[in-house]
Amino acid sequence: MTRKTILSIVVAAVSMTAAASYPDGYYNRMDGKRKEILKTAAKQCVQSHKRLDYSDLPEYWQYSDVYPDLTDGMKRWWDMYSDALYLIRPGQTGRQSFSSNKMQREHAVPKSWWKKAGSVEYTPAYSDMWNLYPSDGAANQAKLNYPFGETRTTTFDNGVTKVGAPKAGYGGGNSHVFEPADEYKGDFARAIFYMATVYDDLQWVYDYMFVSNTYPTLVPWAANMLLQWARQDPVSQKEIDRNNYVEQYQGNRNPFVDFPNLAEYIWGIRQDETFIISEQENTGTTPPITGDPEITAPVNGESLDFGQTAAGHAVNRALQITGYNMTSPLSLRVVGADKSCFIPEVSSIPATIMNQNGGYLLNITYLPAATGSHDAKLTLYDGGIEGSIVVALRGEALAVPEMTALHALPASDVTETGYTARWEAPAGIADYYTVTRVRYRDGNEEAERYETGETSYRFDDRERGVAESYTVTYSRLGIESPSSNSIYVAASGINDVRVSPPYRVYGVAGGITVSRADGEGGMLRIYDIGGNLLVEEEAPADGAFYMLSPGVYIVTAGGGRPLKLTVR
């Protein structure tokens, strides 16, 4: 590009230098290779990594995907899908900011492209940071699972994201494509190169851009377009910094960021040439250590506020520690009356880590045993520095809140393509809500979770003929409430469907009865016409009868498609 909670993250902060810095020997397997053998070697270098939790990604992104300069004293999310001003406000975690801003986790390569037996989570690609970025909600909904491409006409254009009909030769046969802004086309191209390298063995459901084989994996039109995007939008400082952060969190790097010409050797104009690491732009070597030991962050007297949590429950914060020319390990010690409430992940940071990466991202856990305000001090010393650096640690513990189930309301504004999930606010305070959306497709139940700060959530990506339901929880002080009642949303575009095996359900006088054979099982759910869940039973017995008032009901049996029944 050309413009300008965390959960047990045992990670280090990263160099902000002008060139990438990878570990010595990290890419040795690639040296002296060509074409498909080079692609295989690149995969072997980077495919092994830590699988992160999908829901925790905003906690990592609050360091890897924010602008380097503060906006009114607050971090700003670096959203490559819009120019909207999304801020991380003082005291917010990444997840809390994500929820209040109604942002979404967006896959560069859509997860539906590799779906197998209704599952998208079977592969590490589901939460790989090289395939996921923070996104504006409206842009994410607009781009859906369309392939990348260049648009001829647009149906959505927010100045950064375009969605519309493709130009001739783009889109792989799909009627719509997603076109990022020029300043981000290279970023996305290098993300796709990584995906085509690390996950070349996935069996692709959609073949717009990928084919299921080792080489070349990218179809010709896609490879040519991405190569052109990468040439026009070279590697930026943003990508270099993000590469370093992802290595610390996930444990691997993107070789197409470290070596901007690598894609040309695999798919482009240099396929007939041998890749020699010493001849590339980035050598990966770290400059020699010179000068006196120095800590540049945090500054003496800085504070780290953990906000509020419930007594007996943990909350995590990260402290950026940046330093250079350390001659010995940097020591850390928590002191003060409430020191037992604050637990740093390590008690010392090796000089080699500080000097090589330019810093360390220290995870500190606030775990109060009792209610009240707690204060302590973190002291940094040794490492060859003169004196010490002191950081104030503050947190407040409240009584564990009483959490009751929310009441979900029937969906509103229902169309063939979308609906609004709704629910009542709790009597107390809700930090954010989580909507669990279940889609009933081909005998499978596919669940996804969405976070929001409002008492409603709009879905604009319904699939014709696919029924859905939703439940809602809320979180307060890191504790999640019991689930609400379930609301059913009938499939659009059909008037009636039949229940598939394993058993059958019939509407009779006074209720609904079950007919099944021995050995058959599955969950039975009965909803009223407003979408409220009335009955939920695992493997009901043959002949089971459920007394109901006269009316129309929706039934799902054993994960099958829904049935509309009338009780007289």
N, C-alpha and C positions, 0 to 999 in steps of 0.2 A: 504494500500500500504506500501511498505517497503523501498522505496528510496525517496533518496531525489530527456458633456452634462448632466452631470447627471441631471435628471429632478425631481426636488422637492423631493429629497430623505431625508426624515426626519428620519434619522437613526443614530445609534451609532456604533462606532467601537467596537472591541470585544477583549475579553481576549485571550491571547496567552499562557495560562497555559497548563500544561501537561494533564489535565483532563477536560472533558466537565462540564459546569456549566449552569444548566437550572433553571428557576424560581421555587421557592418553591411551591409545590402543582401542578405543571404543569402536572405531570403524575399520579396523585392520582387515577384516574379511572382505571388504569392498575393494581393497587396493589391488590393481592389476586385473580387474574383471571387466567384462563387456556385456552389454545388452541383457538378455534374460538371466544369465549367470550373475550379473551385477545386481539385478533386481532381487534375485533370491538371496544374495549375500546381504543386501540392505535389510531385507526382512529378518534374517538371522541376527543382525546387529541390534535391532530395535523391538522385535516382537515381544520379548519377555518384559512384562511390566506389572505393577500392582494394579489390581482391579478396584477402582474406586466405587463408592456407593453413589448411585445416580442422584438421590435426594440431597446429598451433601455437596454437589458440585458448586453451588453459589458460595460456599465457604472457601473454596479454593480460588474461584474466580474473583473474589474480592481483592486478590493480590495480582492475579495474572491477567485480568481483563478489566482494568480500570485505567483511566487516563493518568499520566505521570504527574500532572499538576492538579492541585486541589481546586474545587469550585466553591467559593464562599466558605472555605475551610472544610469542605466535605469531599469525599471521593466521588467520582462520577463513573458509572459503568460505561465501558467501551463496547457499545452495541453496534455490530457491523450490519445490522438490519434496519436501523433507523437513526435519525438525528435527535430523537427525543432526549430530554434532559432527565436522566434517572440517577438519583443520588443515593449514597449510603450515608445516612444521617448519624450524628454522634450517638453512640450507645447501641446502634443497630448491628446485628450480625449480618452476614451475607444473605442468609435465608430470610431474615426479617425484612431486609431491604427489598429482596426479590418479591416477597409477598406484598408489601405495601405498594410497590411500583407496578404490580401485576405483570412482571416479566416472566419469561418462559425459558426452559432449557431446549435449545434447538439443535437437532442433528443436521450436520452438513449433508451427509448421505442419509436420507430418510430411513428410519428404522423399519418401516413397512417393506422396504426393498429386500430385507433378508428374513422376513417373518417365516417361521416354520412351525407347523402344528399349532398355530395361534400364539406362539411365543416369540418375543423379540429380545428377551433377556438372556438367552442361552449363550450368547457370544459376548466377549468383553467389549466389542464395538459399541454396545448399548450405552456404556458410560465412559468410553475412551475420550479423554480431554481433547485429543486431536480431531475428534469428530463432533464435539459439542461446544456451543458458544451461547452466551447470554443473548436473549432476543426480546425485542418489542413484541407484545402479544398480538397486536393487529397484523404486523408483518408476518409473523409465524403462521397465523391462521390463513393468511392470503396465499403464502407460498406452498402450503400443504406438503405433498410428497412429490412435487414436480421436479423434473431434472433441471440441472443448470443449462443455461443457453442464452442466446441473445434475442431480444424481443423485437417483433415487427410491429405489433400493436399492443397496448397495455390495458389490462382491466384493474390493475392496482399499481400505484406509483407514489411513494412517499418521499421521493427525492434520493433515496438510498437503495430501496428494494423495488424492483419492477417485476410484475407478473403479467404474462400475456401470451399471445400467439407467437410462435418462434419464427425467426427468419428461415429462409430456405436452407436446408442442410443441418439445422440444429434441432435438438429435442428428442432424437431417437425415435420419432414416430408419435410422440405424445402431443396433444393439442395445446398444452400450456408449458411454459418454462419459467424458471426463476432466474433473473439476471441481477447480480449484485452491482453496487456502484463500482466505477472504474478503480477507485482507490483501494478496493477490497478484493478485486478479482484475482490478484496474485496470491493473497492470503488463502482464499478458498481453493485455488488451484493446487497449492502445496498441501492443503489438507486432504484433497481428493487423491493426490499422488501417494500420500501416506496410506490412505485407506486401501487403494488399489495394490499396495505393496504388502502391508501387514495382514490384510484380510482377503487375500486373493483366492482363498479356498472356500469362501462362502458360496452357497448355492443361491444365486440371486433370483428373487421372485419377479423382479422387473429388470429387463435388459436394456433400458434406455441408454446407460452409460457403461455398464460392466458386463463382462462375460465370465462364466464360471470356469476359468482355467488359470493356470499359473502365469502364462505370458501370452498376450500382452495385458490381459485383464481389462484394460480400457478399450472400448470400441474406437475405431479410427476417428470418427467425427469428434468424439469427446476428447480424445488425446490431443488432436490438433488444436481444438479450441482452448483447452487448458494450457497447453504449451504457449500459445499466443498470449493468453492472459498473464502467465508467469513472466514472459519477456517484457510485456508492457508495464507491469507493476512489480518491480523487483523487491527482494526481501527488504523489509523495513526494520527500524529499531524496535517497533512494537512486536514484530514476530520474533526477533532475536531474544528480547526480554521474556516473552511468553514461552519460548522454547526452553529457556533456563528454568523458569518456574515449573513448567510441566515435568521436567526431569526430576525436580526435587519432590514433587507430589506423587507422580505416577511412576517414576523410575526409568523413563525412556525419552528419547529425543525424536525430532522429526528431521531425518537426513536431508530432506529437500529444502529445509531452512538453513541447515549447516552448510550445504553445498548447493548453491542456487542453480548450478548447471547440471546437477545429477539427472534431472528429468530428461535433458537432451540426450544423455548417454543411453537412457533406457527406451525412450519413445521418440526422440527428436532427431535433430540434424547431426548428432555425434554418435549414432548407434554403432558405427563401424570403428570407433576409436576406443582405446583402452582407458579406463578410469584410473588415474594416478593421483592419490590423495595429495602428495606434495605439490602438485601442479594446480590445485584448486585455490579459490580465493580465500577460504578460511582454513587455516592450518590446525586450529584447535589448540594451539599452544598457549599457555598462560605466561604473560610477561614476567620477567624476573622480579623478585621482591627487592625493593629498594626503599630507603627512607625509614623514618621512625614509626613505631607502633602507634596506631591511631584508631579511636572509636568515633565514628561520625554520626551514628544513630544507635540508640536514642540519645537525646541530650540530657545533661544532668538536670534533675528536677521535673522531668516529664512524668505524666501520669497515664495509667492504663485502667480504664473504668470497665468493670464487668457488668454493670447494670444490676437488674433485679433477677433473682432466681428463687426457687423454693428451697427451704431448709432441707438438707439431705440430698439435694440434687445438684449435679455438676453443670457448670457452664464454662466454655473454653474461649480464650482469646489468644491472639498471636501478637508477638512483639517483634518488630523488625530490628535486628541487631546488625549493623554494618561496620566493618572495620578492615584495616589493612596492616600488613607488615607485622603480624603477631609473631612473637618469638617464643611463646609458650601458650598452653591452653588458657582460654579465657574462663575464669571461674564465676559462678553465679551462686548467690545466697539470699534467701528470704529472711528478713528480720522483722521484729515488731511483735506486739501483743497478739495479733491475729495471724501470725505467720503460718499456723497449721492449716488455715483455710485456703492458702494459695500454694499450688504445687507445680513447679516448673518441670518440664519433661526430662531435662538433663541438668546436671550440676556443673558441667563444664563443656566448652566447645573447643575441639582440637584446633590448633593454629593452622593446620593444613586446610581445613574446611573454610575457616575465616579468610585465609589468604587466597585460596583458589577461587572461591565463589563471591568474594567481596561481602559476605555476610551470612547470617543465619536467621531463619524465621522460627522464633522460640514459641512453642505452645505452652500456655500456662492454664491450669485448671483451677477454677474457684469452686470449692466444695465445702460450703458452710454446714456445720452440724446443728447450729441453732439460729433462730431469727435474730435480726439486728443488723447494724452497719458494721462492716469489717474493713480494717485498714492495715496495710503492711508495706514494706519496702523491699524492692529487689535491688541488690547491689552487684554490680559487675566490676571485677578487678582481676589482677594478674594479666597475663598475655603480653607483658612488657610495657603496658601503659602506665603512666604516672597517675597515682591517686585512684579514684573509683568513680563510677557513674551510678547514680541512685534514681530509681523509678518508683513512683508511688503507685501502689495497687489498692483499688477500692472496689467494694461490692456490697450489695444489700440483700439479705435473705428475708423472705416473707414466709408466712405460714403456708403450708401446702394447701392449694385451693381445692374446694369441693367441686368436682367436675361431674356434670350431669349430661345426659344425651340431648343433643339438639333435636328440634322438630323440623324435618325437611318438608317443604311444601311442593305441591305439584308443579311441574315445569310450566313456564309461560312462554309466550311468543314462539310457539312451536311451528316450524315450517319443515319442508322436506329436507332442508339442508342444515337446520340448526334448531336450538332451543336454549332457554335460559333456566339453569338449575337455581332453585331458591330455597331459603331456609330462614327460620326465625333466629334472632340473636339470643345468646344466653343471658341469664339474669346478671351475671358478673362480667368481667373484662375478658375479651378474647384477643390474644396477640395476633393470631391469624387463623384462617379456616383451611381445611384440607378437604377437597371434594374427591371422592373415589368414584370413578366412572367405570361401569362394567358394560361391555358390548358382547352380545350373544351372536356369535358368528360360527356357522358350520359345526355346531355341537360343542363349541368351546366358549368359555367365559374369559374375556380379555379385559384386565383391569389396569387403569392408569390413575395416578394421583395428581391433582392440581392444587396449588396454593393461592390464596387470595386474601385481601384484607376487607373485602365487602361481603354482604350477605346474599350474594348472587354470583353466578359465573356463567358466561355465555359460551356455548359451543357452536361453532359454525362449520363443522366438518362431519356432519352425519352422513352415513352411507345408506343409500336406498335399500330398503328391505332388511335392515339390521336393527333389531330392538336394543334398547339400552335401559340401564337403571343407574341410580346414583344414591350415595349416602354421604354424610358430612360429619366431620369432627372439628373441634376447635382446640387450639393449644394455648396454654397459659403458663408462663414461667417454665417452659420446657416440658410440660406435662400435657399429654393428649387425652381428650375426653373420650368416653364411650361413643360408639357409632350411633348415628341417628337412625330413624326408620328409613327404609328403602323406598325410593320413588321410581316407578316404572315408566318408561317412555316407549310407546308402541312403535314398531317399525313404520317408516314412511313408505308410501307408494303401494301398500297392499291393504286389503280389507280383512283378510282372514288367512291364517296359515295353520298347518297341522303339526302336532307334536311328533317329533321323531322318537325312535326307541331310546332308552331301554323299556319304557312302560307307557301306558296310555291313561288319559284322564278324561272323565265324562261329566257333563253337567246333567244332573237329575233333579227331581223334585226335592226342594229343601236343601240342596247342597251339591258338593262335588265328590265323586268317588274315583278310586284308583284301581286299575286292573294291571297286574304285573305277574311275571313268572319268577320262580325261585332263582336266585343268583343275580338277578338284575337289580341295579341300584341307581342312585343319583339323587340330587337335591330337588325337592318339590317346593315351588314358590307360587303363592296365589296373591294377586294384586286386585284391588278394586279399580274401577274405571278411572279414578283420579290419580292412580299410580302408587297408592299406599300399600305397603306389604302387610298382608293379613296372616298368611301362613308360611312358615319356613320349616321344612322337616327333611332330614337326611334319610333316604331309603324308606319311604312309607310302605307299610305292609299291604299285601294284596287284599283288596276289598276295603281299604281304609276309607272312611267317610268324613267329610268336613262340612258341618252344618253352616249354611250361609243364607242370608236374606235374599229374596228374589232380586235379580239384577244381572248386570254384565260384569264378567271377571276376566282377567288375563292370567294365564297359567304358563309356567315354564317347568318342564319335567326333565330331569337328568341332563341338563345343559342343552336340551333341544330347543328348536325355535318356538316362539310363543304361540299359544292357542287362545282364541277368544271364545269364552263359554258363557252361556246364558243359564241362570238358575231360576226356576219358576216356583 
